[in-house]
């Protein structure tokens, strides 16, 4: 299991909170999602965060925000890699989508899981599920498999599954 995701389970002891918010653009009424980060003052972290394009400091909320994309999520997690993290569930899905990089290695689902997901998609199509439902279900299942990527899902206990669903 990825160490950043493991640390995100320790929510009560988190040093850094990473979450998503909907924000209205400065020069338009368009709502955009932004990645937000809050942590205790640390000059080194602030210097690194200032290198990310599109950053904004929100003094009233004492948090930084960044445009919502996988590159920014990667950079932020890399900056705080040695801290206990509390990562928003929606952002965890982005991280677990199969495209998030940690330590220069792209985490990919093994071929057996990809085959199982293909079969599941076919079954849902036969049952006339909408494309959005199929995409949502497979995304959630993929995130679950990647969360426990070093373990066979059959070997997981009910407690581990419940912990994943409630984090």
Backbone as a ProteinNet text record, in pm:
[ID]
protein_1_A
[PRIMARY]
XXXXXXXXXXXXXXXXXXXXXXXXXXXXXXXXXXXXXXXXXXXXXXXXXXXXXXXXXXXXXXXXXXXXXXXXXXXXXXXXXXXXXXXXXXXXXXXXXXXXXXXXXXXXXXXXXXXXXXXXXXXXXXXXXXXXXXXXXXXXXXXXXXXXXXXXXXXXXXXXXXXXXXX
[TERTIARY]
85.4	0	89.9	48.9	125.6	137.2	258.1	278.7	200.2	186.2	108.2	-38.3	-89.4	-227.9	-243.4	-143.1	-148.1	-156.7	-73.4	-72.9	-204.5	-272.9	-399.2	-506.1	-488.4	-584.5	-574.5	-462.1	-440.3	-489.1	-614.8	-669	-653.4	-672.4	-668	-528.8	-426.5	-289.7	-223.9	-300.9	-244.4	-175.7	-56.9	16.9	-28.3	-74.4	-109.7	-246.2	-333.5	-464.3	-467.7	-503.5	-513.3	-656.7	-726.4	-867.5	-908.2	-1028.3	-1079.7	-1188.4	-1193.4	-1302	-1348.1	-1473.3	-1525.4	-1506.5	-1444	-1416.6	-1466	-1514.2	-1555.6	-1432.6	-1411.6	-1295.9	-1296.5	-1177.3	-1164.3	-1228.3	-1214.2	-1260	-1381.2	-1446.2	-1564.8	-1651.8	-1767.1	-1857.2	-1843.8	-1749.2	-1727.4	-1674.1	-1733.4	-1688.3	-1583	-1471.3	-1364.1	-1324.1	-1281.1	-1230.6	-1084.8	-1045.6	-906.6	-861	-733.7	-672.1	-627.3	-668	-629	-537.6	-445.9	-350.7	-344.8	-358.2	-338.1	-239.7	-150.5	-45.5	9.4	81.1	147.7	256.4	285.1	382.3	516.5	566	695.1	748.4	854.6	909.1	953	1009.8	1056.8	939.5	829	711.7	652.7	647	591	672.1	803.9	891.9	863	847	818.2	679.8	580.1	444.1	436	517.5	516.7	567.5	632.1	681.8	571.6	456.1	346.6	264.1	249.2	172.7	25.7	-31	-172.2	-203.6	-99.9	-119.7	-187.8	-259.1	-320.9	-312.9	-282.6	-282.8	-414	-481.9	-609	-585.7	-552.2	-514.6	-625.7	-751.1	-861.3	-877	-853.8	-867.7	-734.4	-625.9	-490.3	-463.6	-481	-457.1	-412.6	-346.6	-306.2	-404.3	-425.1	-505.2	-433.2	-462.8	-395.2	-496.3	-473.3	-562.5	-568.9	-686.5	-712.2	-664	-549.6	-500.6	-402.3	-374.6	-293.3	-149.1	-97.9	39.6	54.5	-42.1	-35.3	-51.2	-140.7	-158.2	-27.8	39.1	167.5	271.1	282.2	382.4	356	230	194.9	227.3	188.8	215.2	365	438.6	583.9	646.4	596.2	647.7	629	513.9	479.6	499.4	586	598.7	639.5	703.8	747.3	652.8	537.1	440.3	321.3	248.9	123.8	19.2	-47.5	-140.3	-284.8	-373.6	-516.9	-560.8	-584.1	-615.7	-764.4	-829.5	-970.9	-999.8	-1114.1	-1151.1	-1156.2	-1212.9	-1220.2	-1081.3	-991.5	-855.1	-783.8	-815.7	-757.6	-794.1	-916	-955.5	-870.3	-838.1	-748.7	-610.9	-563	-432.3	-430.8	-541.9	-549.4	-596.7	-607.1	-664.6	-574.1	-453.4	-362.4	-262.1	-273.4	-183.3	-98.6	-124.6	-47.5	89.3	194.4	330.7	383.2	451.3	520.4	662	757.5	898.5	934.9	874.4	908.1	851.4	771.1	716.6	566.7	518	374.6	313.2	218.3	151.4	45.1	51.8	-45	-109.5	-236.1	-301	-243.5	-232.6	-181	-284.7	-241.1	-325.1	-451.7	-444.5	-562.1	-673.1	-636.2	-736.3	-796.7	-712.5	-764.2	-862	-830.7	-922	-1053.9	-1045.9	-1168.1	-1252.9	-1187.8	-1261.6	-1326.7	-1256.8	-1315.9	-1441.1	-1431.5	-1547.7	-1662.9	-1632.3	-1734.9	-1803.5	-1724.7	-1781.9	-1876.7	-1835.3	-1920.2	-2051.2	-2041.9	-2160.9	-2256.1	-2200	-2283.8	-2348	-2274.9	-2333.6	-2449.8	-2433.3	-2541.2	-2664.2	-2641.5	-2752.6	-2804.3	-2754.1	-2800.5	-2771.2	-2656.8	-2614.8	-2569.5	-2587.1	-2542.5	-2389.9	-2335.4	-2189.6	-2129.6	-2200.2	-2149.7	-2147.4	-2247.4	-2251.5	-2137.3	-2116.5	-2007.6	-1873.8	-1854.5	-1729.1	-1710.7	-1816.4	-1809.6	-1777.5	-1849.2	-1827.5	-1685.8	-1641.2	-1507.2	-1398.9	-1421.5	-1324.8	-1312.1	-1425.3	-1423	-1356	-1385.4	-1325.3	-1175	-1135.2	-992.6	-919.8	-981	-919.7	-903.3	-1003.5	-996	-882.1	-873.3	-766.5	-629.4	-615.7	-485.5	-450.9	-551.5	-526.9	-460.4	-506.3	-449.5	-370.3	-292	-229.1	-133.4	-83.2	10	-59.3	-191.8	-266	-374.5	-402.7	-513.1	-642.2	-740.9	-865	-937.4	-920.1	-984.8	-929.5	-804.4	-739.6	-773.9	-843	-875	-984.9	-970.3	-1071.7	-1186.6	-1298.6	-1413.4	-1375.8	-1293.3	-1249.4	-1169.1	-1079.8	-998.5	-1086.5	-1184.7	-1275.1	-1357.1	-1408	-1486.3	-1400.1	-1274.2	-1184	-1164.5	-1148.7	-1132.3	-1256.9	-1372.7	-1498.4	-1527.8	-1478.1	-1507.4	-1399.9	-1284.5	-1178.3	-1205
-117.4	0	123.6	223	345.5	413.3	459.1	517.4	646.3	728.8	852.4	819	714.7	676.2	611.9	536.9	479.9	591.3	694.3	804.6	880.5	879.1	952.3	888.2	761.4	693.6	741.9	797.3	843.9	987.8	1011.2	1146.4	1230.4	1170.8	1249.8	1302.2	1237.9	1276.6	1345.5	1384.3	1439	1572.7	1587	1712.5	1805.5	1744.6	1818.9	1770.9	1865.1	1831.6	1873.9	1779.5	1805.6	1772.8	1871	1851.3	1933.8	1908.4	1979.7	2078.1	2191.9	2287.8	2338.4	2381.3	2448.2	2597.3	2663.1	2806.5	2879.2	2999.9	3084	3158.5	3159.7	3227.1	3376.2	3436.6	3579.5	3668.6	3629.6	3715.4	3658.3	3557.7	3500	3438.5	3392	3326	3174.5	3128.2	2984.4	2923.8	2811.5	2740.5	2639.7	2640.3	2544.9	2473.1	2348.8	2276.8	2312	2324.8	2353.4	2258	2224.1	2143	2239.3	2213.3	2299.1	2222.9	2297.7	2239.7	2329.2	2267.5	2342.9	2266.5	2342.6	2283.5	2392.9	2352	2448.3	2521.6	2643.8	2726.3	2654.9	2651.4	2591.3	2660.5	2737.1	2816.2	2731.1	2614.8	2525.8	2479.9	2440	2396.6	2511.9	2629.3	2745.8	2778.9	2772.9	2799.4	2701.9	2575	2473	2493.3	2524.1	2544.1	2664.9	2766.7	2886.3	2858.7	2745.9	2708.5	2650	2619.6	2559.7	2670.3	2666	2770.4	2772.3	2890.8	2905.5	2898.6	2903.9	2894.3	3019.4	3003.4	3117.7	3093.7	3198.8	3192.4	3253.4	3184.7	3232.7	3262.1	3389.1	3422.2	3399.6	3421.6	3402	3255.3	3165.9	3022.1	2956.2	3033.1	2982.7	2854.5	2866.1	2752	2800.8	2711	2734.8	2661.8	2712.8	2639.5	2640.2	2537.1	2515	2464	2487.8	2430.8	2278.1	2224	2081.3	2005.1	1939.8	1849.2	1751.4	1645.7	1537.9	1583.6	1671.4	1718.4	1793.6	1880.8	1955	1861.9	1764.9	1668.3	1593.2	1551.5	1481.1	1568	1693.3	1783.6	1809.2	1830.2	1858.5	1739	1620.3	1500.4	1475.7	1503.1	1486.5	1583.5	1706.9	1806.4	1758	1697.1	1656	1506.3	1441.2	1295.7	1241	1320.1	1270.3	1310.1	1362.2	1406.5	1311.4	1315.5	1241.8	1323.5	1260.9	1332.5	1291.6	1386.8	1362.5	1405.4	1307.1	1336.1	1315.7	1414.6	1408.8	1284.2	1220.2	1097.8	1119.7	1231.6	1259.1	1270.1	1331.7	1346	1211.7	1128.4	993.6	916.1	934	866	912	1040.1	1089.5	1025.6	1020.2	962.2	814.2	745	600.8	564.3	661	636.3	553.2	522.9	446.4	533.5	664.4	754.6	838.3	831.6	910.3	845.4	926.5	876.2	899.5	800.6	814.8	764.9	842.4	806	768.7	837.1	815.2	687.4	613.7	487.5	504.3	468.4	475	345.9	360.9	243.5	199	76.1	21.2	-102	-121.5	-244.2	-359.5	-475.1	-587.7	-634.1	-714.6	-756.3	-829.4	-908.5	-983.3	-888.7	-783.2	-686.8	-613.3	-574.8	-508	-598	-727.2	-821.9	-829.8	-835.2	-840	-714.3	-599.6	-474.9	-471.3	-525	-532.9	-620.4	-735.4	-824.9	-756.5	-683.6	-612.7	-508	-435.4	-334.9	-400.7	-515.3	-586	-630.3	-682.2	-726.1	-608.8	-494.5	-377.6	-325.8	-335	-294.8	-386.2	-517.2	-612.5	-584.1	-531.1	-498.9	-357.2	-294.2	-162.4	-50.4	-57.5	51.6	167.5	288.1	404.8	409.6	477.5	489	559.8	661.1	732.3	641.6	556.3	462.3	362.1	310.5	214.7	279.3	400.1	471.3	494.2	534.1	559.2	431.5	324.2	197.5	144.3	144.7	91.1	178.8	308.8	398.9	367.8	346.6	313.9	178.7	82.5	-50.7	-44.5	30.4	46.7	112.4	213.4	281.1	183.8	100.5	0.9	-97.5	-150.2	-244.9	-180.7	-56.7	8.7	44.5	70.2	100.1	-19.7	-139.3	-263.1	-335.1	-260.1	-314.7	-430.6	-446.5	-555.9	-678.4	-678	-788.4	-838.7	-965.3	-1024.6	-985.8	-929.5	-886.6	-998.6	-1120.3	-1233.6	-1251.2	-1211.1	-1226.7	-1114.6	-1009.6	-897.3	-935	-887.2	-914.5	-814.2	-847.2	-756.3	-623.6	-628.9	-507	-416.4	-474.4	-395	-330.2	-403.5	-348.3	-235.4	-257.7	-154.4	-30.5	-50.6	62.6	145	78	148.4	230.6	170.6	237.4	357.3	353.8	461.5	568.9	550	649.7	777.1
0	0	0	-74.4	-85.4	51.3	86.2	219.3	239.2	135.4	149.8	177.8	113	137.1	273.6	317.7	452.6	555.4	536.2	631.7	628.9	514.2	506.8	593.1	628.7	714.5	858.6	895.7	1032.3	1044.6	1015.2	1003.4	1129.4	1244.1	1366.3	1397.1	1343.2	1372.7	1253.2	1153.8	1031.3	1055.8	995	999.4	886.2	776.7	656.1	607.7	575.4	520.1	374.2	288.1	144.8	104.5	48.3	18.2	-103.4	-153.4	-269	-226.8	-295	-275.1	-411.6	-417.7	-535.9	-514.2	-610.5	-597.3	-721.7	-703.5	-815.1	-863.5	-994.8	-1052.7	-1023.9	-1021.3	-989.9	-1096.3	-1223.9	-1332.7	-1405.4	-1347.1	-1408.7	-1300.3	-1341.7	-1246.5	-1254.8	-1333.2	-1349.4	-1220	-1178.5	-1059	-1100.6	-1029.9	-1059	-931	-947	-830.2	-811.2	-683.8	-649.6	-540.8	-545.3	-440.8	-331.5	-208.8	-96.8	-1.9	59.4	153.7	276.5	393.2	517.3	605.6	670.1	753.6	844.1	945.5	1033.1	956.9	996.3	925	910.7	786	756	630.6	647.7	537.7	419.2	447.9	341	253.9	317	241.2	160.7	220.6	152.6	28	39.2	-75	-188.7	-154.5	-256.6	-317.9	-235.7	-285.8	-379	-353.3	-437.1	-578.6	-599.5	-731.8	-820.1	-762.1	-838	-903.4	-1035.8	-1105.7	-1062	-1055.6	-1022.8	-874	-791.7	-646.1	-593.7	-483.3	-415	-265.1	-190.3	-43.9	3.2	93.7	149.2	297.4	330.7	469.1	571.3	532.5	628	667.9	570.7	596.2	632.7	618.4	643.8	564.8	431.8	343.9	206.7	135.7	-2	-92.3	-214.3	-312.1	-446.5	-525.3	-652.6	-754.3	-884.2	-985.3	-970.4	-992.9	-974.6	-1096.8	-1082.6	-1187	-1124.3	-1195.6	-1140.4	-1116.4	-1202.4	-1184.3	-1051.8	-1022	-896	-776.6	-787.4	-677.8	-653.2	-761.2	-748.4	-678.2	-722.1	-664	-516	-482.1	-342.8	-254.2	-297.3	-216.2	-205	-312.3	-307.4	-206.1	-200.9	-106.1	37.3	65.3	202.1	224.8	145.2	149.8	286.8	369.9	501.7	614.6	579.7	679.5	684.8	795.6	804.6	730.8	634.1	548.2	574.1	559.2	556.9	417.7	329.5	189.8	166.4	107.6	73.5	-11.1	13.7	-57.2	-207.9	-252.4	-396.4	-456.6	-385.1	-433.6	-431.6	-334.6	-328.8	-454.1	-505.1	-628.6	-745.5	-751.2	-855.2	-840.8	-717.9	-690.7	-727.5	-700.7	-722.9	-862.2	-951.5	-1083.7	-1173.8	-1127.4	-1210.5	-1281.9	-1266.7	-1335.8	-1241.2	-1112	-1016	-998.7	-996.1	-984.2	-843.6	-788.7	-661.7	-681.2	-637	-648.1	-791	-889.1	-1029	-1087.7	-1014.2	-1063.8	-1083.1	-1200.4	-1224.6	-1173.8	-1080.8	-1025.7	-1125.2	-1167.8	-1261.7	-1199.7	-1231.4	-1188.3	-1268.6	-1206.3	-1282.3	-1383.8	-1476.5	-1588.4	-1543.6	-1439.3	-1392.3	-1347.7	-1275.1	-1228.8	-1347.9	-1445.1	-1564.4	-1639.7	-1648.1	-1712.7	-1636.5	-1503.7	-1422	-1442.7	-1450.3	-1471.8	-1610.5	-1711.2	-1845.3	-1843.4	-1775.5	-1765.6	-1692.6	-1586.2	-1511.5	-1599.3	-1677.8	-1768.5	-1868.6	-1924.2	-2019.7	-1954.4	-1834.2	-1761.9	-1736.2	-1696.3	-1670.5	-1799.7	-1911	-2040.4	-2077.1	-2052.6	-2079.7	-1993.8	-1874.3	-1783.6	-1806.7	-1913.5	-1956.6	-1856.5	-1786.2	-1698.6	-1786.6	-1738.4	-1815.9	-1816.9	-1918.2	-1928.7	-1807.3	-1755	-1637.9	-1515	-1499.7	-1387.4	-1399	-1517.6	-1540.9	-1507.7	-1554.6	-1527.9	-1378	-1310.6	-1166.2	-1088.5	-1118.7	-1048.1	-1069.6	-1194.7	-1221.6	-1159.4	-1155.8	-1091.9	-942.9	-877.7	-734.2	-709	-792.3	-775.7	-802.6	-905.7	-936.1	-818	-759.2	-643.5	-527.5	-505.5	-398.9	-424.2	-546.6	-579.3	-562.7	-604.2	-593.9	-450.2	-370.3	-229.6	-162.3	-198.2	-145	-253.9	-331.3	-451.2	-427	-307.5	-282.2	-224.6	-221	-160.1	-253.9	-243.4	-317	-245.9	-315.6	-250	-175.3	-217.6	-150.4	-9.2	12.1	142.3	240.5	196	283.9	382.6	503.2	605.5	591.1	653.5	653.1	717.7	821.6	890	796	715.4	622	515.4	465.7	365.1	425.4	546	614.2	640.6	681.1	705.5	578.6	465.4	338.5	306	321.7	287.9	377.8	501.2	595.3	605.7	543.4	560.6	488.6
[MASK]
+++++++++++++++++++++++++++++++++++++++++++++++++++++++++++++++++++++++++++++++++++++++++++++++++++++++++++++++++++++++++++++++++++++++++++++++++++++++++++++++++++++++

